[in-house]
Amino acid sequence: MDVWRRLLLAVVCGVAVASVYAAQPVLAPMGDSLGVPAGQLGLIVSIGQLGYLVGLVLLVPLGDLVTNRRRLIAGHLVATAAGLLLTSVASTSWLAFAGLALAGMFAVVVQTAVAYAASVSPPVERGRNIGVVTSGVVVGILGARVVTGVFAEQWGWRSVYAALGVLALGLAVLVLRALPSDERSSRPAGYRQVVVAFGALFGERIFLTRGLIAFFLFASFGTLWSGLSLPLTDAPWHFGESQVGMLGVAGLAGSLGAARAGRWADTGRAVPMAGFALALLIVSWAAIAQLPWSLWLLIVGVMVLDFAVQVVHVSNQHLLTSTYMGRASSAIGGYMVFYSLGSALGAAATTSVFTSYGWTGSSILGAGFAVCALVAWVAGRVGSPGAPKAVAGAPKTCGHPGAPAMPPGSGTHRPPAGRPRTAPETGP
């Protein structure tokens, strides 16, 4: 996959997740406009995340059913645009919630894009390609804060959703024109079989370990970014929407600093690097908690937090797509169920905790989630059975979970000439 196609898929991911998280820096004006009480502002973000959860269960398995994911990506983008445009013209809270839920449901195009990138990548480049495409997720979440703040101050919060809707429609056209087809020779018998196999993933140790890590990882992430605008718009800072949004630049710097996470995964270091990053995540909250007294410490903490989140997220997805090559869409979709639930928990809990206990309470909450993620990682390492068992319905691999699927009648897999062999992953 060339650099332009990787970047196109990264932009697709960025716009999709921005549709779910664009409300974070403008919760107050959105709530005032739509009549949402202050104590329930977290619902504006959570509704989109719950729609995302529904899409993960019902729509993502389609990626393992259709023979051409490119058209599926374009279709999801069109549906996401419809939800965004509905939100931009909503006059009541329930209509806005419907639009946010629709946009969130089809924002699962992210998982289809990641599975597409994995399917068209040779094994020695899979981690790098997934890392670039996945970077669009974090960039979209944080970049949305910067753009949303500027748009909201100049033209109001509705302009943000209108612009994202138009952009999603344009990307749908580009995807159909620029991406090659990933036609596959075989596919599962039907949608029901794919959904049943999707549910079976939740009984796999390696899958559950990565899922629990993602749940607590993004609960911690959501605690920060869904609640950060509340103390910044209050005393002593009294920031406007654009100033709040600029904090996303610090997050972008942190996440882009983890650009090599995919390459680390390609060299067999996904698991240890994830553990190191989770330790950094815990430390970052000590700096973030200083927000009432120091913006500089907040910025440092935000950069470290987003670096850690990106490293763990890329490492998890690399390990899962390597293990479940024949069912990459379902594996990534199932993993993101944990992500969605964790993000929704963090978004809803942080506003409630902040109302009662201030930013110190929110910081303790975020750090607690980070500790739980590290505990899940350690638990996965203790008593690890080694390579996971083969998954029903997945193609046979060449001896280890990081190896590519073997076509019928092929012999032992050999890496392309001039390419280094990659060390197999062990453990969860």
C-alpha positions in Angstrom: 0.0 0.0 0.0 1.5 3.3 -1.0 1.7 6.4 1.2 -1.2 8.2 -0.3 -3.6 5.4 0.2 -2.5 5.0 3.8 -3.1 8.7 4.3 -6.5 8.5 2.7 -7.5 5.7 5.0 -6.1 7.6 8.0 -8.2 10.7 7.0 -11.3 8.4 6.7 -10.7 7.2 10.2 -10.1 10.7 11.5 -13.3 12.1 10.0 -15.3 9.1 11.3 -14.2 9.4 14.9 -14.4 13.2 14.8 -18.1 12.8 14.1 -18.4 11.1 17.5 -16.0 13.3 19.5 -16.6 16.8 17.9 -19.0 17.7 20.7 -16.4 17.5 23.5 -15.1 21.1 23.4 -18.6 22.6 22.8 -20.7 20.7 25.3 -21.8 23.9 27.0 -23.1 25.7 23.9 -24.7 22.6 22.6 -26.5 21.9 25.9 -27.7 25.5 26.0 -29.0 25.3 22.4 -30.7 22.0 22.8 -31.9 22.3 26.3 -29.7 19.6 27.9 -29.2 20.0 31.7 -25.6 20.6 32.9 -25.4 17.4 34.8 -26.4 15.4 31.6 -24.0 17.0 29.1 -21.9 13.9 29.0 -24.9 12.2 27.2 -24.1 14.2 24.1 -20.9 12.4 23.7 -22.1 9.1 25.1 -25.0 8.8 22.7 -22.7 8.8 19.7 -20.4 6.2 21.5 -23.4 4.0 22.2 -24.4 4.2 18.5 -20.8 3.2 17.7 -21.3 0.2 20.0 -24.4 -0.9 18.1 -22.5 -0.5 14.8 -19.6 -2.6 16.1 -21.9 -5.5 16.8 -24.3 -5.3 13.8 -22.2 -3.7 11.0 -18.5 -4.5 11.5 -19.0 -8.3 10.8 -20.1 -7.3 7.3 -16.4 -6.7 6.6 -15.8 -10.4 6.8 -18.9 -11.2 4.7 -18.6 -8.9 1.7 -15.9 -9.5 -0.9 -15.1 -5.9 -1.6 -14.5 -3.8 1.6 -13.9 -0.6 -0.5 -17.6 -0.3 -1.4 -18.5 -1.0 2.3 -16.2 1.8 3.4 -17.9 4.3 1.0 -21.4 3.2 2.0 -20.6 3.7 5.7 -19.2 7.2 5.0 -22.4 8.2 3.2 -24.5 7.1 6.2 -22.2 8.9 8.6 -22.7 12.1 6.6 -26.4 11.7 6.8 -26.3 11.6 10.6 -23.9 14.6 10.8 -26.1 16.7 8.6 -29.2 15.8 10.6 -27.4 16.9 13.8 -26.4 20.2 12.2 -30.0 21.2 11.6 -31.5 19.6 14.8 -33.8 22.0 16.7 -34.5 19.6 19.7 -32.3 17.4 21.8 -33.9 14.1 20.6 -33.4 15.0 17.0 -29.7 15.8 17.7 -29.4 12.6 19.6 -30.8 10.6 16.7 -28.3 12.2 14.3 -25.4 11.6 16.7 -26.5 8.0 17.1 -26.7 7.4 13.4 -23.3 9.1 12.8 -21.8 7.1 15.6 -23.3 3.8 14.3 -21.7 4.1 10.9 -18.4 5.6 12.2 -17.4 2.0 12.6 -16.1 2.5 9.1 -12.8 2.9 11.1 -12.7 -0.8 11.8 -13.4 -1.7 8.2 -10.6 0.6 7.1 -8.2 -1.0 9.5 -9.2 -4.5 8.4 -8.8 -3.4 4.7 -5.3 -2.1 5.4 -4.3 -5.3 7.2 -5.7 -7.4 4.3 -3.7 -5.7 1.6 -0.4 -5.4 3.5 2.4 -7.9 3.5 3.2 -9.3 7.0 6.4 -7.3 7.4 4.6 -4.0 6.7 1.3 -4.8 8.4 2.2 -3.0 11.7 3.5 0.1 10.0 0.3 0.4 7.8 -2.0 -0.2 10.7 -0.1 2.3 12.7 -0.5 5.0 10.1 -4.2 4.3 9.5 -4.9 4.0 13.2 -3.1 7.3 13.9 -6.1 8.9 12.1 -8.3 7.8 15.0 -6.4 9.7 17.6 -5.7 12.6 15.3 -9.4 12.8 14.5 -10.4 12.7 18.2 -7.9 15.4 19.1 -7.9 17.4 15.9 -11.6 17.7 16.1 -11.1 19.6 19.3 -9.0 22.2 17.6 -11.2 22.6 14.5 -14.4 22.4 16.5 -13.3 25.2 18.8 -12.4 27.5 16.0 -15.6 26.8 14.0 -17.8 27.1 17.0 -16.5 30.5 17.9 -16.8 31.8 14.4 -20.0 30.2 13.1 -21.5 28.2 16.0 -21.4 24.5 16.8 -23.8 23.5 14.0 -21.2 24.5 11.4 -18.9 21.8 12.7 -21.3 19.0 11.9 -22.2 20.5 8.6 -18.5 20.6 7.6 -17.9 17.1 8.7 -20.9 15.8 6.8 -19.7 17.4 3.5 -16.2 16.1 4.1 -17.5 12.5 4.7 -19.4 12.6 1.4 -16.3 13.8 -0.4 -14.2 11.0 1.1 -16.8 8.4 0.0 -16.1 9.4 -3.6 -12.4 9.4 -3.2 -12.4 5.9 -1.6 -14.2 4.5 -4.6 -11.8 6.1 -7.0 -8.5 5.8 -5.3 -8.5 2.5 -3.4 -7.9 -0.8 -5.1 -10.4 -3.6 -4.6 -9.5 -6.3 -2.0 -11.5 -9.0 -3.7 -11.3 -12.3 -1.8 -11.8 -15.8 -3.3 -13.8 -17.2 -0.4 -16.2 -15.8 2.3 -18.4 -17.1 5.1 -21.7 -18.7 4.3 -23.8 -15.8 5.6 -24.4 -12.9 7.9 -25.8 -15.1 10.7 -22.7 -17.3 10.7 -20.4 -14.3 10.8 -22.3 -12.7 13.7 -22.2 -16.0 15.7 -18.5 -16.4 15.0 -18.1 -12.7 16.2 -19.7 -13.6 19.5 -17.4 -16.6 19.9 -14.4 -14.3 20.0 -15.4 -13.2 23.5 -14.4 -16.6 24.8 -10.8 -16.3 23.5 -8.2 -15.4 26.2 -6.0 -13.3 23.9 -9.0 -11.4 22.7 -10.5 -10.8 26.1 -7.1 -9.6 27.5 -6.7 -7.0 24.7 -10.3 -6.0 25.1 -10.1 -5.4 28.8 -7.0 -3.4 28.3 -8.8 -1.3 25.7 -11.8 -0.8 28.0 -9.8 0.7 30.8 -7.4 2.5 28.4 -10.2 4.4 26.7 -12.1 5.0 29.9 -9.0 6.9 31.1 -8.7 8.6 27.7 -12.4 9.6 27.8 -12.2 10.9 31.3 -9.6 13.4 30.2 -11.0 14.6 26.9 -14.7 14.5 27.7 -14.2 16.5 31.0 -11.3 18.8 30.1 -13.5 21.6 28.8 -15.3 21.9 32.1 -12.4 23.1 34.4 -10.9 25.1 31.6 -14.0 27.2 31.0 -14.3 27.8 34.7 -12.2 29.8 37.2 -9.3 30.6 37.1 -8.9 30.0 33.4 -12.2 31.1 31.7 -11.1 29.7 28.3 -13.3 30.1 25.2 -14.1 27.2 22.8 -11.1 27.9 20.5 -8.7 28.0 23.4 -10.1 24.8 24.8 -9.7 23.2 21.4 -6.1 24.2 21.2 -5.3 21.7 23.9 -5.8 19.1 21.3 -2.6 20.2 19.7 -0.7 18.9 22.7 -2.5 15.6 22.3 -1.7 15.5 18.6 2.0 15.9 19.4 1.8 13.1 21.9 0.0 10.7 19.5 2.2 11.5 16.5 5.2 10.9 18.8 4.0 7.3 18.9 4.2 7.0 15.1 6.8 4.2 15.4 4.4 2.0 17.4 3.6 0.0 14.3 7.2 -0.6 13.5 7.9 -1.7 17.1 5.0 -4.2 16.7 6.5 -5.5 13.4 9.7 -6.4 15.3 7.9 -8.4 17.9 7.8 -5.8 20.7 4.0 -5.1 20.8 3.4 -6.7 24.2 6.3 -5.2 26.2 5.8 -1.8 24.7 2.1 -1.9 25.6 3.1 -2.6 29.3 5.6 0.3 29.3 3.1 2.7 27.8 0.4 1.8 30.4 2.9 2.7 33.1 3.4 6.0 31.4 -0.4 6.5 31.3 -0.6 6.2 35.1 2.2 8.7 35.5 0.6 11.2 33.1 -2.3 11.7 35.4 -0.1 13.1 38.2 0.7 16.0 35.8 -2.8 16.3 34.5 -4.2 16.7 38.0 -2.2 20.0 38.3 -4.6 21.8 35.9 -6.0 24.2 38.6 -2.4 25.5 39.2 -0.3 24.9 36.1 -1.2 24.7 32.4 2.3 23.7 31.5 2.1 20.5 33.6 -1.3 19.8 32.1 0.2 20.1 28.6 3.0 17.7 29.5 0.5 15.3 31.0 -1.7 15.4 27.9 1.2 14.7 25.6 2.3 11.7 27.6 -1.2 10.4 27.9 -1.9 10.5 24.2 1.5 8.9 23.4 0.7 6.0 25.7 -2.8 5.5 24.4 -1.6 5.4 20.8 1.2 2.9 21.5 -1.2 0.5 23.3 -3.9 0.9 20.7 -1.6 0.1 17.8 0.0 -2.8 19.6 -3.3 -4.3 20.5 -4.7 -4.1 16.9 -1.5 -5.4 15.4 -1.6 -8.5 17.6 -5.3 -9.1 16.9 -5.1 -8.8 13.1 -2.1 -11.1 13.1 -3.8 -13.7 15.2 -7.2 -13.6 13.4 -6.1 -13.0 9.9 -9.2 -14.7 8.4 -11.6 -12.5 10.5 -9.8 -9.2 10.9 -13.0 -7.1 10.7 -14.7 -9.1 13.4 -11.6 -9.2 15.6 -11.1 -5.4 15.4 -14.8 -4.8 15.7 -15.1 -6.9 18.8 -12.0 -5.3 20.3 -13.6 -1.9 19.7 -16.7 -2.9 21.6 -14.5 -2.6 24.7 -13.1 0.7 23.4 -16.6 2.1 22.9 -17.9 0.9 26.3 -14.8 2.3 28.0 -15.1 5.7 26.2 -18.7 6.0 27.0 -18.0 5.2 30.7 -15.3 7.8 30.9 -17.4 10.5 29.2 -20.4 9.9 31.4 -18.5 9.5 34.6 -16.1 12.4 34.3 -18.8 15.1 34.1 -20.7 13.6 37.1 -17.5 13.2 39.2 -16.3 16.7 38.3 -19.7 18.2 39.4 -19.3 16.6 42.8 -15.5 16.5 43.4 -13.9 18.9 41.0 -10.9 18.2 38.7 -9.0 16.3 41.5 -11.9 13.7 41.5 -11.8 13.4 37.7 -8.0 12.9 37.8 -8.2 10.2 40.4 -10.9 8.5 38.3 -8.7 8.7 35.1 -5.7 7.3 37.0 -7.7 4.5 38.5 -8.8 3.4 35.0 -5.2 3.5 33.9 -4.2 1.3 36.9 -6.9 -1.2 35.9 -5.6 -1.3 32.4 -2.1 -2.2 33.6 -3.5 -4.8 35.9 -5.3 -6.4 32.9 -2.0 -6.4 31.0 -0.1 -8.1 33.9 -2.9 -10.6 34.4 -2.7 -11.5 30.7 1.1 -12.1 31.0 0.8 -14.3 34.1 0.2 -17.9 33.2 0.0 -17.1 29.5 -0.5 -20.3 27.5 1.6 -19.0 24.6 0.2 -18.9 21.2 -3.5 -18.8 21.1 -5.6 -21.6 19.8 -6.9 -21.4 16.2 -10.2 -19.7 15.8 -13.0 -21.6 14.1 -13.6 -20.2 10.6 -10.1 -18.6 10.4 -7.6 -19.8 7.8 -4.7 -21.8 8.9 -1.5 -19.8 9.5 2.2 -20.7 9.1 3.1 -21.8 12.6 2.6 -18.6 14.6 -0.1 -16.1 15.1 1.8 -13.3 13.3 2.0 -15.3 10.1 -0.1 -14.7 7.0 -2.8 -17.0 5.8 -1.6 -19.9 3.6 -3.4 -20.3 0.3 -4.5 -23.7 -0.6 -1.7 -26.0 -1.8 1.1 -23.6 -0.7 4.1 -24.7 1.3 5.9 -23.0 4.1 5.6 -19.3 4.0 8.7 -17.4 3.1 9.1 -13.6 3.5 9.8 -11.6 0.3 13.4 -11.4 -0.8 15.3 -8.7 1.0 12.7 -8.5 3.8 13.7 -9.4 7.4 11.9 -12.1 9.2 9.8 -10.8 12.1 9.8 -12.4 15.5 6.5 -14.1 16.4 4.4 -12.6 19.2 4.0 -14.7 22.3 1.6 -14.3 25.1 -1.5 -12.2 25.0 
